[in-house]
Amino acid sequence: MKRRLFWKILFGFWVTFILISQGIWLAFSLARPDPEVSYMRSFAHMSVAAASSAIRTGGLPAFETESRIWPQDWRARVQIRPAATPLNPRAPAYSETANAPDGTAYRVSYYPQMSSHNHGFFGIPLEVVLSVVIGGLGFSAILAWYLTNPIRRMQMGFGRLARGDFATRLGPSMGRRRDEIAELAHDFDKMAAQLEELVAARDRLLADVSHELRTPLARLNLAIGLARQDPAKLSISLDRISGEAAKLDEMVGELLTLAKLESGHAKSEDYFNFAEIVKAVVQDARYEAQGKRVEVQLDIESAEENFEWIALGSGKLISRAIENIVRNAVRYSPEGGKVSAVLRRDGARYNLKVTDEGPGIPEEAMAALFMPFGVSADGFGFGLGLAIAQRAVAVHGGSIAARNLKPKGLEMAVTLPAVEPG
């Protein structure tokens, strides 16, 4: 696998580190006056004068004899060559010409620190140069590894995620990191968890839809088979086929509505009266509840009765959502029971509570209450009604919550944002 970022960080930081350190050393050397310069010049004049005097007195043998008593460092700094010999490429600190008794001309030169061969760049000691190079290279290598290693792990994680491994998580591999890269890894984990949940929900929905569609299709085939076996029952079979086709059409319509709600394309920008919708739904529910002798009550405070309960969105979707909630309440209420709908306004929100006297929802099934084809208390399932209701209200900026009542019953609370008058 190519690791271009690693090498870019490694060499980029290393070169920058070296250039900065060398630049600081050079600037410091140029800006700071050397306290030994004046002393070096005096010593150079004195050393060259002493060597020249010895040359003039007795030539090179006299200088060799006299220099034996000099310190080794002094002798290394003084260089004597015939005057005709070209100068050393390195310029001396001081130089003069002396003639020996035999007439030979010598150039006596003083070179500071001639015995030292450990200079690096720009006069910087070689030890400093090596320390900077090795230290900078090691530090930049550690930094590059520290930055690119988690990125490489995330790259591998994205690869596994693209191959369908939605259980991939990067957070544990980050260890104790608390930087932006660790936060990015945790965001990756959240994304992977949401994808895993969405794919699982999709698979579950497909399985549930297949199961729900198979039942009316089986009854359709059965009715067709009976009509073929006994033509006398053709009319009854056709009625049965018509009813099952209507159920299939209703289910497909609900699936399309659910898909539109989840994609966010079902909401319209119209104004509607929320209280009127609730009143109409309750009136229809009273008619349906007569067969079970269930009483459906509506409570709107008299002070609020004449208020224009205006909301923004699709009144049809909200009506369908409230209808699903109220019809479920009637369905699960016992004969002779009571369903209550209470509508209130709390600031900028409308609050509707629908309660029944049914068995309630087991706590373990509460999480699946608003899921498509969730399992209800009687084991027959919620179908798509409550799922559509929850998404319809959510599209309008509201929410639905459910809780069990004591000793029995279920309360569904719907909140919807109000439109301020004016």
C-alpha positions as a Markdown table, in Angstrom:
| # | Residue | x | y | z |
|---|---|---|---|---|
| 1 | Met | 0.0 | 0.0 | 0.0 |
| 2 | Lys | 1.3 | 3.4 | -0.9 |
| 3 | Arg | 2.2 | 5.7 | 2.0 |
| 4 | Arg | 2.8 | 9.0 | 0.3 |
| 5 | Leu | 1.5 | 11.0 | 3.2 |
| 6 | Phe | 3.9 | 9.3 | 5.6 |
| 7 | Trp | 6.9 | 10.1 | 3.5 |
| 8 | Lys | 5.7 | 13.7 | 2.9 |
| 9 | Ile | 5.3 | 14.3 | 6.6 |
| 10 | Leu | 8.6 | 12.5 | 7.3 |
| 11 | Phe | 10.8 | 14.4 | 4.9 |
| 12 | Gly | 8.9 | 17.7 | 5.0 |
| 13 | Phe | 9.2 | 18.0 | 8.7 |
| 14 | Trp | 12.8 | 16.7 | 8.8 |
| 15 | Val | 14.0 | 19.2 | 6.1 |
| 16 | Thr | 12.1 | 22.0 | 7.8 |
| 17 | Phe | 13.6 | 21.1 | 11.2 |
| 18 | Ile | 17.2 | 21.1 | 9.8 |
| 19 | Leu | 16.8 | 24.3 | 7.9 |
| 20 | Ile | 15.3 | 26.1 | 10.9 |
| 21 | Ser | 18.1 | 24.9 | 13.2 |
| 22 | Gln | 20.8 | 25.7 | 10.7 |
| 23 | Gly | 19.3 | 29.1 | 10.1 |
| 24 | Ile | 19.1 | 29.9 | 13.8 |
| 25 | Trp | 22.7 | 28.9 | 14.3 |
| 26 | Leu | 23.9 | 31.0 | 11.3 |
| 27 | Ala | 21.9 | 34.0 | 12.4 |
| 28 | Phe | 23.2 | 33.7 | 15.9 |
| 29 | Ser | 26.8 | 33.3 | 14.7 |
| 30 | Leu | 26.5 | 36.4 | 12.4 |
| 31 | Ala | 24.6 | 38.6 | 14.9 |
| 32 | Arg | 26.7 | 37.8 | 17.9 |
| 33 | Pro | 30.2 | 39.3 | 18.0 |
| 34 | Asp | 33.0 | 36.8 | 18.8 |
| 35 | Pro | 34.8 | 37.9 | 22.0 |
| 36 | Glu | 37.9 | 36.0 | 20.9 |
| 37 | Val | 38.3 | 37.9 | 17.6 |
| 38 | Ser | 40.5 | 40.7 | 19.0 |
| 39 | Tyr | 42.5 | 38.2 | 21.1 |
| 40 | Met | 42.9 | 35.9 | 18.0 |
| 41 | Arg | 44.3 | 38.7 | 15.9 |
| 42 | Ser | 46.8 | 39.7 | 18.6 |
| 43 | Phe | 47.9 | 36.2 | 19.1 |
| 44 | Ala | 48.2 | 35.7 | 15.3 |
| 45 | His | 50.4 | 38.8 | 15.0 |
| 46 | Met | 52.5 | 37.6 | 17.9 |
| 47 | Ser | 52.9 | 34.0 | 16.6 |
| 48 | Val | 53.7 | 35.2 | 13.0 |
| 49 | Ala | 56.2 | 37.7 | 14.3 |
| 50 | Ala | 58.0 | 35.1 | 16.4 |
| 51 | Ala | 58.1 | 32.6 | 13.5 |
| 52 | Ser | 59.3 | 35.3 | 11.1 |
| 53 | Ser | 62.1 | 36.4 | 13.5 |
| 54 | Ala | 63.3 | 32.8 | 13.7 |
| 55 | Ile | 63.3 | 32.5 | 9.9 |
| 56 | Arg | 65.3 | 35.7 | 9.5 |
| 57 | Thr | 67.7 | 34.6 | 12.1 |
| 58 | Gly | 68.5 | 31.0 | 11.0 |
| 59 | Gly | 66.0 | 29.9 | 8.4 |
| 60 | Leu | 63.7 | 26.9 | 8.8 |
| 61 | Pro | 66.1 | 25.1 | 11.2 |
| 62 | Ala | 66.0 | 28.0 | 13.6 |
| 63 | Phe | 62.1 | 28.0 | 13.4 |
| 64 | Glu | 62.0 | 24.2 | 14.0 |
| 65 | Thr | 64.3 | 24.6 | 17.1 |
| 66 | Glu | 62.3 | 27.4 | 18.5 |
| 67 | Ser | 58.8 | 25.9 | 17.8 |
| 68 | Arg | 59.7 | 22.8 | 19.8 |
| 69 | Ile | 59.0 | 24.7 | 23.0 |
| 70 | Trp | 55.6 | 26.0 | 21.7 |
| 71 | Pro | 52.4 | 24.2 | 22.6 |
| 72 | Gln | 51.2 | 21.7 | 20.1 |
| 73 | Asp | 48.1 | 23.8 | 19.3 |
| 74 | Trp | 50.3 | 26.8 | 18.5 |
| 75 | Arg | 52.6 | 24.9 | 16.2 |
| 76 | Ala | 49.6 | 23.5 | 14.3 |
| 77 | Arg | 48.2 | 27.0 | 13.6 |
| 78 | Val | 51.4 | 28.4 | 12.1 |
| 79 | Gln | 52.2 | 27.4 | 8.6 |
| 80 | Ile | 55.4 | 28.2 | 6.7 |
| 81 | Arg | 55.7 | 27.8 | 2.9 |
| 82 | Pro | 57.9 | 29.3 | 0.2 |
| 83 | Ala | 56.6 | 32.6 | -0.9 |
| 84 | Ala | 56.1 | 31.3 | -4.5 |
| 85 | Thr | 53.7 | 28.5 | -3.3 |
| 86 | Pro | 50.0 | 29.4 | -3.7 |
| 87 | Leu | 48.1 | 30.2 | -0.6 |
| 88 | Asn | 46.0 | 27.5 | 1.1 |
| 89 | Pro | 42.4 | 27.7 | -0.2 |
| 90 | Arg | 41.4 | 28.6 | 3.3 |
| 91 | Ala | 42.3 | 32.2 | 4.0 |
| 92 | Pro | 44.7 | 32.7 | 6.9 |
| 93 | Ala | 43.9 | 35.0 | 9.8 |
| 94 | Tyr | 47.3 | 36.8 | 9.3 |
| 95 | Ser | 50.2 | 36.4 | 7.0 |
| 96 | Glu | 53.6 | 38.1 | 6.3 |
| 97 | Thr | 56.8 | 37.3 | 4.3 |
| 98 | Ala | 60.2 | 36.7 | 5.9 |
| 99 | Asn | 63.6 | 36.2 | 4.2 |
| 100 | Ala | 66.0 | 33.6 | 5.5 |
| 101 | Pro | 69.8 | 34.4 | 5.7 |
| 102 | Asp | 70.3 | 32.5 | 2.5 |
| 103 | Gly | 67.9 | 34.8 | 0.7 |
| 104 | Thr | 64.9 | 32.4 | 0.4 |
| 105 | Ala | 61.6 | 34.1 | 0.9 |
| 106 | Tyr | 59.0 | 32.3 | 3.1 |
| 107 | Arg | 55.3 | 33.1 | 3.7 |
| 108 | Val | 54.5 | 32.8 | 7.4 |
| 109 | Ser | 50.7 | 32.3 | 8.0 |
| 110 | Tyr | 48.4 | 31.9 | 11.0 |
| 111 | Tyr | 45.3 | 29.6 | 10.6 |
| 112 | Pro | 43.0 | 29.5 | 13.6 |
| 113 | Gln | 42.0 | 26.0 | 14.8 |
| 114 | Met | 43.8 | 24.3 | 12.0 |
| 115 | Ser | 44.0 | 21.1 | 14.0 |
| 116 | Ser | 40.2 | 20.8 | 14.2 |
| 117 | His | 38.5 | 18.8 | 11.4 |
| 118 | Asn | 35.0 | 18.4 | 13.0 |
| 119 | His | 33.3 | 21.4 | 11.3 |
| 120 | Gly | 30.0 | 20.9 | 9.5 |
| 121 | Phe | 28.0 | 23.4 | 7.5 |
| 122 | Phe | 28.6 | 27.2 | 8.0 |
| 123 | Gly | 31.1 | 26.5 | 10.7 |
| 124 | Ile | 28.7 | 24.5 | 12.8 |
| 125 | Pro | 30.3 | 21.6 | 14.7 |
| 126 | Leu | 29.8 | 18.3 | 13.1 |
| 127 | Glu | 28.3 | 16.9 | 16.4 |
| 128 | Val | 25.6 | 19.5 | 16.3 |
| 129 | Val | 24.8 | 18.7 | 12.6 |
| 130 | Leu | 24.6 | 15.0 | 13.3 |
| 131 | Ser | 22.4 | 15.6 | 16.4 |
| 132 | Val | 20.0 | 17.8 | 14.4 |
| 133 | Val | 19.8 | 15.3 | 11.5 |
| 134 | Ile | 19.3 | 12.2 | 13.6 |
| 135 | Gly | 17.0 | 13.9 | 16.1 |
| 136 | Gly | 14.9 | 15.6 | 13.4 |
| 137 | Leu | 14.7 | 12.4 | 11.4 |
| 138 | Gly | 13.6 | 10.3 | 14.4 |
| 139 | Phe | 11.1 | 12.9 | 15.6 |
| 140 | Ser | 9.5 | 13.4 | 12.1 |
| 141 | Ala | 9.3 | 9.6 | 11.7 |
| 142 | Ile | 7.4 | 9.2 | 15.0 |
| 143 | Leu | 5.1 | 12.1 | 14.1 |
| 144 | Ala | 4.4 | 10.8 | 10.6 |
| 145 | Trp | 3.6 | 7.3 | 12.0 |
| 146 | Tyr | 1.4 | 8.8 | 14.7 |
| 147 | Leu | -0.6 | 10.7 | 12.1 |
| 148 | Thr | -0.8 | 8.2 | 9.3 |
| 149 | Asn | -1.3 | 5.0 | 11.2 |
| 150 | Pro | -4.9 | 5.8 | 12.3 |
| 151 | Ile | -5.6 | 7.2 | 8.8 |
| 152 | Arg | -4.5 | 3.8 | 7.4 |
| 153 | Arg | -6.8 | 2.0 | 9.9 |
| 154 | Met | -9.7 | 4.2 | 8.8 |
| 155 | Gln | -9.0 | 3.5 | 5.1 |
| 156 | Met | -9.1 | -0.2 | 5.9 |
| 157 | Gly | -12.4 | 0.3 | 7.9 |
| 158 | Phe | -14.0 | 2.1 | 4.9 |
| 159 | Gly | -12.9 | -0.8 | 2.7 |
| 160 | Arg | -14.6 | -3.3 | 5.0 |
| 161 | Leu | -17.7 | -1.1 | 5.2 |
| 162 | Ala | -17.9 | -0.8 | 1.5 |
| 163 | Arg | -17.8 | -4.7 | 1.3 |
| 164 | Gly | -20.9 | -4.9 | 3.5 |
| 165 | Asp | -19.2 | -5.5 | 6.9 |
| 166 | Phe | -21.4 | -3.0 | 8.9 |
| 167 | Ala | -20.1 | -4.3 | 12.2 |
| 168 | Thr | -16.8 | -2.6 | 11.6 |
| 169 | Arg | -15.8 | -0.2 | 14.4 |
| 170 | Leu | -12.7 | 2.0 | 14.7 |
| 171 | Gly | -13.1 | 3.5 | 18.1 |
| 172 | Pro | -11.4 | 0.7 | 20.1 |
| 173 | Ser | -8.4 | 0.8 | 17.8 |
| 174 | Met | -7.8 | 4.5 | 18.6 |
| 175 | Gly | -6.8 | 3.6 | 22.2 |
| 176 | Arg | -6.5 | 6.7 | 24.4 |
| 177 | Arg | -6.3 | 9.2 | 21.7 |
| 178 | Arg | -8.4 | 12.3 | 22.3 |
| 179 | Asp | -7.7 | 14.4 | 19.2 |
| 180 | Glu | -9.5 | 15.1 | 16.0 |
| 181 | Ile | -8.5 | 11.8 | 14.4 |
| 182 | Ala | -10.1 | 9.9 | 17.3 |
| 183 | Glu | -13.3 | 12.0 | 17.0 |
| 184 | Leu | -13.3 | 11.2 | 13.3 |
| 185 | Ala | -13.1 | 7.5 | 14.1 |
| 186 | His | -16.0 | 7.8 | 16.6 |
| 187 | Asp | -18.0 | 9.6 | 13.9 |
| 188 | Phe | -17.2 | 6.6 | 11.6 |
| 189 | Asp | -18.5 | 4.2 | 14.2 |
| 190 | Lys | -21.8 | 6.2 | 14.5 |
| 191 | Met | -22.1 | 6.2 | 10.7 |
| 192 | Ala | -21.5 | 2.4 | 10.6 |
| 193 | Ala | -24.0 | 1.8 | 13.4 |
| 194 | Gln | -26.7 | 3.8 | 11.5 |
| 195 | Leu | -26.0 | 2.0 | 8.3 |
| 196 | Glu | -26.2 | -1.3 | 10.1 |
| 197 | Glu | -29.5 | -0.3 | 11.6 |
| 198 | Leu | -30.8 | 1.0 | 8.3 |
| 199 | Val | -29.8 | -2.1 | 6.4 |
| 200 | Ala | -31.3 | -4.4 | 9.1 |
| 201 | Ala | -34.5 | -2.3 | 9.1 |
| 202 | Arg | -34.7 | -2.6 | 5.3 |
| 203 | Asp | -34.2 | -6.3 | 5.4 |
| 204 | Arg | -36.7 | -6.7 | 8.2 |
| 205 | Leu | -39.2 | -4.5 | 6.3 |
| 206 | Leu | -38.8 | -6.5 | 3.1 |
| 207 | Ala | -39.3 | -9.7 | 5.0 |
| 208 | Asp | -42.4 | -8.3 | 6.8 |
| 209 | Val | -43.8 | -6.9 | 3.6 |
| 210 | Ser | -43.3 | -10.2 | 1.8 |
| 211 | His | -45.1 | -12.0 | 4.7 |
| 212 | Glu | -48.0 | -9.5 | 4.8 |
| 213 | Leu | -48.5 | -9.6 | 1.0 |
| 214 | Arg | -48.4 | -13.4 | 0.9 |
| 215 | Thr | -51.5 | -13.8 | 3.1 |
| 216 | Pro | -54.0 | -11.9 | 0.9 |
| 217 | Leu | -52.4 | -13.4 | -2.2 |
| 218 | Ala | -53.0 | -16.8 | -0.8 |
| 219 | Arg | -56.6 | -16.0 | -0.1 |
| 220 | Leu | -56.9 | -14.6 | -3.7 |
| 221 | Asn | -55.6 | -17.9 | -5.1 |
| 222 | Leu | -58.0 | -19.8 | -2.8 |
| 223 | Ala | -61.0 | -17.8 | -4.0 |
| 224 | Ile | -60.0 | -18.3 | -7.6 |
| 225 | Gly | -59.6 | -22.0 | -7.0 |
| 226 | Leu | -63.1 | -22.2 | -5.4 |
| 227 | Ala | -64.7 | -20.3 | -8.3 |
| 228 | Arg | -63.2 | -22.7 | -10.8 |
| 229 | Gln | -64.4 | -25.8 | -8.8 |
| 230 | Asp | -67.9 | -24.5 | -8.2 |
| 231 | Pro | -69.2 | -22.0 | -10.7 |
| 232 | Ala | -72.3 | -21.6 | -8.5 |
| 233 | Lys | -70.2 | -19.8 | -5.9 |
| 234 | Leu | -68.7 | -17.4 | -8.5 |
| 235 | Ser | -70.4 | -14.3 | -7.1 |
| 236 | Ile | -69.2 | -15.1 | -3.5 |
| 237 | Ser | -65.7 | -15.8 | -4.8 |
| 238 | Leu | -65.6 | -12.5 | -6.8 |
| 239 | Asp | -66.6 | -10.6 | -3.7 |
| 240 | Arg | -63.8 | -12.3 | -1.8 |
| 241 | Ile | -61.4 | -11.5 | -4.6 |
| 242 | Ser | -62.5 | -7.9 | -4.7 |
| 243 | Gly | -62.0 | -7.5 | -0.9 |
| 244 | Glu | -58.5 | -9.0 | -1.0 |
| 245 | Ala | -57.6 | -6.8 | -3.9 |
| 246 | Ala | -58.7 | -3.8 | -2.0 |
| 247 | Lys | -56.6 | -4.9 | 1.0 |
| 248 | Leu | -53.6 | -5.3 | -1.3 |
| 249 | Asp | -54.2 | -1.9 | -2.8 |
| 250 | Glu | -54.4 | -0.3 | 0.7 |
| 251 | Met | -51.2 | -2.0 | 1.8 |
| 252 | Val | -49.3 | -0.9 | -1.3 |
| 253 | Gly | -50.6 | 2.6 | -0.8 |
| 254 | Glu | -49.4 | 2.6 | 2.8 |
| 255 | Leu | -46.0 | 1.4 | 1.7 |
| 256 | Leu | -45.8 | 4.2 | -0.8 |
| 257 | Thr | -46.8 | 6.7 | 1.8 |
| 258 | Leu | -44.2 | 5.4 | 4.2 |
| 259 | Ala | -41.5 | 5.6 | 1.6 |
| 260 | Lys | -42.5 | 9.2 | 0.8 |
| 261 | Leu | -42.5 | 10.1 | 4.5 |
| 262 | Glu | -39.0 | 8.6 | 5.0 |
| 263 | Ser | -37.6 | 10.4 | 2.0 |
| 264 | Gly | -39.1 | 13.7 | 3.2 |
| 265 | His | -41.2 | 14.4 | 0.1 |
| 266 | Ala | -44.7 | 13.9 | 1.5 |
| 267 | Lys | -45.0 | 17.2 | 3.4 |
| 268 | Ser | -46.8 | 20.1 | 1.7 |
| 269 | Glu | -46.7 | 23.8 | 2.7 |
| 270 | Asp | -50.4 | 24.3 | 3.4 |
| 271 | Tyr | -52.2 | 25.6 | 6.4 |
| 272 | Phe | -54.8 | 23.5 | 8.2 |
| 273 | Asn | -56.9 | 23.6 | 11.4 |
| 274 | Phe | -55.6 | 20.9 | 13.7 |
| 275 | Ala | -58.7 | 21.0 | 16.0 |
| 276 | Glu | -61.1 | 20.5 | 13.1 |
| 277 | Ile | -59.1 | 17.5 | 12.0 |
| 278 | Val | -59.2 | 16.0 | 15.5 |
| 279 | Lys | -63.0 | 16.6 | 15.7 |
| 280 | Ala | -63.6 | 14.9 | 12.3 |
| 281 | Val | -61.5 | 11.9 | 13.2 |
| 282 | Val | -63.3 | 11.5 | 16.6 |
| 283 | Gln | -66.7 | 11.8 | 14.9 |
| 284 | Asp | -65.8 | 9.0 | 12.5 |
| 285 | Ala | -64.4 | 6.9 | 15.4 |
| 286 | Arg | -67.6 | 7.2 | 17.3 |
| 287 | Tyr | -69.5 | 5.7 | 14.4 |
| 288 | Glu | -67.1 | 2.8 | 14.2 |
| 289 | Ala | -67.1 | 2.3 | 18.0 |
| 290 | Gln | -70.9 | 1.7 | 18.2 |
| 291 | Gly | -70.5 | -1.9 | 17.5 |
| 292 | Lys | -68.3 | -2.4 | 20.6 |
| 293 | Arg | -70.3 | 0.1 | 22.6 |
| 294 | Val | -67.1 | 2.1 | 23.2 |
| 295 | Glu | -67.5 | 5.7 | 24.1 |
| 296 | Val | -65.2 | 8.2 | 22.4 |
| 297 | Gln | -64.8 | 11.5 | 24.1 |
| 298 | Leu | -63.2 | 14.7 | 22.9 |
| 299 | Asp | -62.1 | 17.4 | 25.4 |
| 300 | Ile | -61.1 | 20.9 | 24.2 |
| 301 | Glu | -61.1 | 23.6 | 26.8 |
| 302 | Ser | -64.0 | 26.1 | 26.3 |
| 303 | Ala | -61.5 | 28.9 | 26.5 |
| 304 | Glu | -59.6 | 27.4 | 23.6 |
| 305 | Glu | -62.6 | 26.3 | 21.6 |
| 306 | Asn | -62.7 | 29.3 | 19.3 |
| 307 | Phe | -59.0 | 29.6 | 18.9 |
| 308 | Glu | -57.8 | 29.0 | 15.4 |
| 309 | Trp | -55.6 | 25.9 | 15.8 |
| 310 | Ile | -53.5 | 26.6 | 12.7 |
| 311 | Ala | -50.6 | 24.3 | 11.7 |
| 312 | Leu | -48.4 | 24.2 | 8.6 |
| 313 | Gly | -48.0 | 21.1 | 6.5 |
| 314 | Ser | -50.3 | 18.5 | 5.1 |
| 315 | Gly | -53.7 | 18.2 | 6.8 |
| 316 | Lys | -54.3 | 14.9 | 5.0 |
| 317 | Leu | -51.2 | 13.3 | 6.5 |
| 318 | Ile | -51.9 | 14.6 | 10.0 |
| 319 | Ser | -55.6 | 13.4 | 9.7 |
| 320 | Arg | -54.3 | 9.9 | 8.7 |
| 321 | Ala | -51.9 | 9.9 | 11.6 |
| 322 | Ile | -54.5 | 10.9 | 14.2 |
| 323 | Glu | -57.0 | 8.4 | 12.6 |
| 324 | Asn | -54.5 | 5.5 | 13.0 |
| 325 | Ile | -54.0 | 6.4 | 16.7 |
| 326 | Val | -57.7 | 6.8 | 17.5 |
| 327 | Arg | -58.8 | 3.7 | 15.6 |
| 328 | Asn | -56.1 | 1.6 | 17.4 |
| 329 | Ala | -57.4 | 3.0 | 20.7 |
| 330 | Val | -61.0 | 1.9 | 19.8 |
| 331 | Arg | -59.7 | -1.5 | 18.6 |
| 332 | Tyr | -58.0 | -2.4 | 21.8 |
| 333 | Ser | -60.6 | -1.0 | 24.2 |
| 334 | Pro | -62.9 | -3.6 | 25.7 |
| 335 | Glu | -66.6 | -3.6 | 25.1 |
| 336 | Gly | -68.3 | -0.8 | 27.0 |
| 337 | Gly | -64.9 | 0.9 | 27.5 |
| 338 | Lys | -64.0 | 4.5 | 26.9 |
| 339 | Val | -61.5 | 6.4 | 24.6 |
| 340 | Ser | -60.6 | 9.9 | 25.5 |
| 341 | Ala | -59.0 | 12.6 | 23.3 |
| 342 | Val | -57.8 | 15.7 | 25.1 |
| 343 | Leu | -56.5 | 18.7 | 23.0 |
| 344 | Arg | -54.5 | 21.5 | 24.6 |
| 345 | Arg | -52.2 | 24.3 | 23.6 |
| 346 | Asp | -48.9 | 24.8 | 25.4 |
| 347 | Gly | -47.2 | 27.9 | 24.2 |
| 348 | Ala | -46.1 | 27.3 | 20.6 |
| 349 | Arg | -47.2 | 23.7 | 20.5 |
| 350 | Tyr | -50.4 | 21.7 | 20.3 |
| 351 | Asn | -50.7 | 18.7 | 22.6 |
| 352 | Leu | -53.1 | 15.9 | 21.9 |
| 353 | Lys | -53.5 | 12.9 | 24.3 |
| 354 | Val | -55.4 | 9.8 | 23.3 |
| 355 | Thr | -56.0 | 7.3 | 26.0 |
| 356 | Asp | -57.9 | 3.9 | 26.1 |
| 357 | Glu | -58.7 | 1.3 | 28.6 |
| 358 | Gly | -57.1 | -1.6 | 26.7 |
| 359 | Pro | -54.4 | -4.0 | 27.9 |
| 360 | Gly | -51.5 | -1.6 | 27.1 |
| 361 | Ile | -48.3 | -2.6 | 25.5 |
| 362 | Pro | -45.7 | -4.9 | 27.0 |
| 363 | Glu | -42.6 | -3.0 | 27.9 |
| 364 | Glu | -40.4 | -5.2 | 25.8 |
| 365 | Ala | -42.6 | -4.4 | 22.7 |
| 366 | Met | -42.7 | -0.7 | 23.3 |
| 367 | Ala | -39.5 | -0.1 | 21.3 |
| 368 | Ala | -41.2 | -1.7 | 18.2 |
| 369 | Leu | -44.4 | 0.2 | 18.6 |
| 370 | Phe | -43.7 | 2.6 | 15.7 |
| 371 | Met | -41.8 | 0.2 | 13.5 |
| 372 | Pro | -43.4 | -1.2 | 10.4 |
| 373 | Phe | -45.3 | -4.4 | 11.2 |
| 374 | Gly | -44.3 | -4.3 | 14.9 |
| 375 | Val | -45.8 | -7.0 | 17.1 |
| 376 | Ser | -48.8 | -5.8 | 19.2 |
| 377 | Ala | -50.1 | -7.1 | 22.5 |
| 378 | Asp | -52.5 | -9.5 | 20.8 |
| 379 | Gly | -49.7 | -10.9 | 18.6 |
| 380 | Phe | -51.4 | -9.7 | 15.3 |
| 381 | Gly | -49.0 | -6.8 | 14.7 |
| 382 | Phe | -49.4 | -3.1 | 14.3 |
| 383 | Gly | -49.0 | -3.1 | 10.5 |
| 384 | Leu | -48.0 | 0.2 | 9.0 |
| 385 | Gly | -50.5 | 2.5 | 10.7 |
| 386 | Leu | -48.4 | 3.7 | 13.7 |
| 387 | Ala | -45.2 | 3.8 | 11.6 |
| 388 | Ile | -46.9 | 6.1 | 9.1 |
| 389 | Ala | -48.4 | 8.2 | 12.0 |
| 390 | Gln | -45.0 | 8.6 | 13.7 |
| 391 | Arg | -43.2 | 9.6 | 10.5 |
| 392 | Ala | -46.0 | 12.0 | 9.4 |
| 393 | Val | -45.9 | 13.8 | 12.7 |
| 394 | Ala | -42.1 | 13.9 | 12.6 |
| 395 | Val | -42.1 | 15.4 | 9.1 |
| 396 | His | -44.2 | 18.3 | 10.5 |
| 397 | Gly | -41.7 | 18.9 | 13.3 |
| 398 | Gly | -43.8 | 17.1 | 16.0 |
| 399 | Ser | -43.5 | 13.9 | 17.9 |
| 400 | Ile | -45.4 | 10.9 | 19.2 |
| 401 | Ala | -44.8 | 9.1 | 22.5 |
| 402 | Ala | -46.6 | 6.2 | 24.2 |
| 403 | Arg | -46.8 | 5.1 | 27.8 |
| 404 | Asn | -48.8 | 2.5 | 29.7 |
| 405 | Leu | -51.3 | 3.7 | 32.2 |
| 406 | Lys | -52.1 | 2.2 | 35.6 |
| 407 | Pro | -53.9 | -0.1 | 36.2 |
| 408 | Lys | -54.5 | -0.5 | 32.5 |
| 409 | Gly | -54.7 | 1.4 | 29.3 |
| 410 | Leu | -52.3 | 3.2 | 26.9 |
| 411 | Glu | -51.7 | 6.9 | 26.4 |
| 412 | Met | -50.5 | 8.3 | 23.0 |
| 413 | Ala | -49.2 | 11.8 | 23.2 |
| 414 | Val | -48.9 | 13.9 | 20.0 |
| 415 | Thr | -47.2 | 17.3 | 19.8 |
| 416 | Leu | -47.4 | 19.5 | 16.8 |
| 417 | Pro | -45.9 | 23.0 | 16.3 |
| 418 | Ala | -48.4 | 25.8 | 16.1 |
| 419 | Val | -48.4 | 28.7 | 13.7 |
| 420 | Glu | -48.4 | 32.1 | 15.4 |
| 421 | Pro | -51.2 | 34.4 | 14.2 |
| 422 | Gly | -50.1 | 37.5 | 12.2 |
